[in-house]
Amino acid sequence: MGSVIGIDMGSAYSEGIIMAGNEVLGAYECPSGGDYQGTAERIEKALITQAGVHPDRIAYTVATGYGSKRVGFADEQVTDVSCHARGLFFLHPTVRTAVDIGDLHSKAFRIDEKGNMTSFLPSGKCAGGSGRILKIIAKVLQLKVEEIGKISLRSGSPVDFNTGCAVFAESEAISRISEGVSKEDLLAGIHRALAAQVHSLAERLGIEGDYAVTGGGARNVGLIEAMKEVSGFDLVVPEDPHMTAALGAAIFAGERLENGAMVP
């Protein structure tokens, strides 16, 4: 049996996983850029090189995510929530409720005992309910977005944000800075505001089983701590939460192959 590839084409970053059976042979991530097809080809080439397999041995490829339709060589596209669900189930079979915190949108979804996504709720169109708001605030504070999670943990008195809108949150952040609020308290406040918005999606679905956080936002330790505080749950966070959709896509590809899909 040949190898399979899963590619998650996100709005900001894209990831890929190559597998053979249940073994992960390689993983790769890079900025998505403006050329999704070119980025997907770059990911495929990197995965093949990592795994040390011949391109002809790639038997099936599944693409998911924001730019999945631009992956011309993919055999199939699968929704990102379905891929997140399947990837999470592979890593943590007891998870039944999860939230994916992405760059443009966040989603809450439920997973059944077979790893299928059974229902989901997306955040609104405003970036205030996604990881994008953290990028905006990081820019206001002239910090790298990778830094703000740890900085927020040093807060002694998080500020309360009065809005969940990214545009108004930016204005509010600038006003708070002029009032002398520390960057630590400001960041802790915005993390808590985002955590409350994301958790509310899960509450509307109904939380059962273990509760997980995935997506790029789950790499932010400050946001995860805020999620724990807001939710009151001991959250499950995969080791590489930004890779779960690509992993799920690769698992779907393997399943298609096992079920007799046409091999290229």
C-alpha positions in Angstrom: 0.0 0.0 0.0 1.3 3.5 -0.9 1.5 6.6 1.3 -1.2 9.2 1.7 -1.1 13.0 2.2 -3.3 15.4 4.0 -3.0 19.1 3.4 -4.7 21.9 5.4 -4.7 25.1 3.4 -5.4 27.8 6.0 -5.9 31.5 5.4 -2.6 32.4 7.1 -0.6 29.1 7.5 -0.8 25.8 5.8 0.2 22.3 7.1 0.7 18.9 5.6 1.0 15.3 7.0 2.2 12.2 5.1 1.3 8.8 6.5 1.6 5.1 5.7 -1.1 3.1 7.6 -1.3 4.6 11.1 2.3 5.9 11.0 3.1 9.6 10.5 6.1 9.7 8.2 6.5 13.5 8.0 4.9 16.9 8.8 5.4 20.4 7.3 4.0 23.9 7.8 4.6 27.2 6.1 2.8 30.5 5.4 0.0 30.2 2.9 0.9 33.2 0.9 -1.1 34.3 -2.1 -0.5 31.3 -4.3 -2.3 28.4 -2.7 -1.5 26.0 -5.5 2.2 26.8 -5.3 2.2 26.5 -1.5 0.4 23.1 -1.7 3.0 21.9 -4.2 5.8 23.1 -1.9 4.2 21.2 1.0 3.8 18.0 -1.0 7.4 18.1 -2.1 8.7 18.7 1.4 6.6 15.8 2.8 7.8 13.4 0.1 11.4 14.4 0.8 11.0 14.0 4.6 9.4 10.5 4.2 11.9 9.4 1.6 9.3 8.0 -0.7 9.0 8.2 -4.5 6.3 10.6 -5.8 4.6 7.7 -7.6 4.1 6.0 -4.2 1.6 8.8 -3.1 -1.6 6.9 -3.5 -4.2 9.4 -2.3 -4.3 13.1 -1.2 -7.0 14.9 0.7 -7.1 18.7 1.0 -9.0 20.7 3.5 -9.2 24.3 4.8 -9.7 27.8 3.4 -7.8 27.2 0.1 -8.4 23.5 -0.4 -10.1 24.0 -3.8 -6.9 25.4 -5.1 -5.0 22.2 -4.4 -5.3 20.9 -8.0 -3.5 17.6 -7.4 -5.7 16.6 -4.5 -8.0 13.6 -5.0 -10.7 15.0 -2.7 -11.6 17.9 -0.5 -13.1 17.4 3.0 -14.4 20.1 5.4 -11.9 21.3 8.0 -14.2 20.6 10.9 -14.5 17.0 9.8 -10.7 16.7 9.5 -10.1 18.4 12.9 -12.6 15.8 14.4 -10.9 12.9 12.8 -7.4 14.1 13.7 -8.4 14.8 17.3 -10.0 11.4 17.7 -6.8 9.7 16.4 -4.8 11.5 19.1 -7.4 11.7 21.9 -10.3 9.2 21.4 -12.1 10.4 24.5 -12.7 13.9 23.2 -16.3 14.6 22.3 -16.4 18.4 22.3 -13.8 20.7 20.8 -13.2 24.3 19.6 -10.9 25.2 16.7 -9.4 28.6 17.1 -8.4 29.7 13.6 -7.0 32.9 12.1 -10.2 34.1 10.5 -12.9 32.0 12.3 -13.4 29.8 15.3 -15.7 26.8 15.4 -17.1 24.5 18.1 -17.9 20.9 17.1 -19.0 17.6 18.5 -17.4 14.2 17.8 -19.0 10.8 18.1 -17.4 7.5 19.3 -16.1 6.8 15.7 -14.4 10.1 15.2 -17.1 11.7 13.0 -18.0 15.4 13.4 -21.8 15.4 14.2 -22.5 19.1 14.7 -20.7 22.4 14.7 -21.2 26.1 15.3 -19.0 28.8 13.6 -18.1 32.2 15.1 -19.5 35.2 13.4 -17.9 37.1 10.5 -16.1 39.5 12.8 -12.5 38.7 13.6 -13.2 39.4 17.2 -14.1 35.7 17.6 -10.9 34.4 16.1 -7.1 34.5 16.5 -7.0 37.5 14.1 -7.9 39.8 17.0 -4.7 38.7 18.8 -2.6 39.7 15.8 -4.3 43.1 15.7 -3.6 43.8 19.4 0.0 42.4 19.1 0.5 45.0 16.3 -0.8 47.8 18.4 1.7 46.8 21.2 4.5 46.3 18.6 5.0 42.7 19.7 5.3 39.4 17.9 2.1 37.4 18.2 4.2 34.4 19.3 5.2 36.5 22.4 1.9 37.7 23.7 0.7 34.5 25.3 3.6 34.3 27.8 3.5 38.0 28.4 -0.2 37.8 29.3 0.5 35.3 32.1 2.4 38.0 34.0 -0.7 40.1 34.4 -1.8 41.0 37.9 -5.1 42.7 37.0 -6.6 41.9 33.6 -8.6 44.6 32.0 -12.2 44.1 31.0 -12.9 44.6 27.3 -16.3 46.1 26.5 -16.5 44.8 22.9 -15.9 41.6 21.1 -15.4 43.4 17.7 -11.8 43.4 16.4 -12.1 47.0 15.1 -13.5 48.4 18.3 -11.1 46.3 20.4 -8.2 47.9 18.7 -9.5 51.4 19.5 -10.2 50.3 23.1 -6.7 48.9 23.4 -5.2 52.2 22.2 -7.4 54.1 24.8 -6.3 51.8 27.6 -2.6 52.2 26.7 -3.1 56.0 26.9 -4.6 55.5 30.4 -1.4 53.7 31.5 -2.7 50.1 31.5 0.2 47.7 31.3 0.7 45.5 28.3 0.5 42.4 30.5 -3.0 43.4 31.8 -4.1 44.5 28.4 -3.1 41.2 26.8 -4.6 39.1 29.6 -7.9 41.0 29.1 -8.1 40.4 25.4 -7.2 36.7 25.9 -10.0 36.4 28.4 -12.4 38.2 26.1 -11.6 35.8 23.2 -11.7 32.8 25.4 -15.2 33.7 26.6 -16.4 34.1 23.0 -15.0 30.8 21.8 -16.2 28.9 24.9 -19.7 30.3 24.4 -19.9 28.4 21.1 -19.1 25.1 22.9 -21.7 25.9 25.5 -24.4 26.5 22.9 -23.6 23.0 21.4 -23.6 21.4 24.8 -20.3 20.1 26.3 -20.0 16.3 26.7 -17.0 14.1 27.2 -13.5 15.4 27.2 -13.2 19.0 25.9 -10.3 20.0 23.5 -8.9 23.1 22.0 -7.2 22.9 18.6 -6.0 25.1 15.7 -3.3 27.7 15.7 -4.8 29.6 18.6 -4.3 26.6 20.8 -0.5 27.2 20.6 -1.0 30.4 22.7 -0.4 29.5 26.3 -2.1 32.7 27.5 -5.3 31.9 25.6 -5.3 28.3 26.8 -5.0 29.5 30.4 -7.8 32.0 29.8 -10.0 29.2 28.3 -9.4 27.0 31.4 -10.4 29.9 33.7 -13.5 30.8 31.7 -14.7 27.3 31.1 -13.7 25.6 34.4 -12.6 22.6 32.4 -9.2 20.8 32.3 -8.8 21.1 28.6 -7.2 18.6 26.2 -4.6 20.4 24.0 -2.8 18.2 21.4 1.0 18.5 21.3 0.7 20.1 17.8 -2.8 21.6 17.8 -2.3 23.4 14.5 -1.7 20.1 12.7 -4.9 18.3 13.6 -6.8 19.2 10.4 -3.9 18.0 8.2 -3.7 14.8 10.3 -7.4 14.2 9.9 -7.1 14.8 6.1 -4.3 12.2 5.9 -6.4 9.8 7.9 -9.4 10.3 5.6 -7.0 9.7 2.6 -5.9 6.4 4.2 -9.5 5.4 4.8 -10.4 6.1 1.2 -7.5 3.9 0.1 -8.5 1.1 2.3 -12.1 1.3 1.0 -10.9 0.8 -2.6 -10.5 4.3 -3.9 -8.9 4.6 -7.3 -5.1 4.8 -6.9 -3.6 7.4 -9.3 
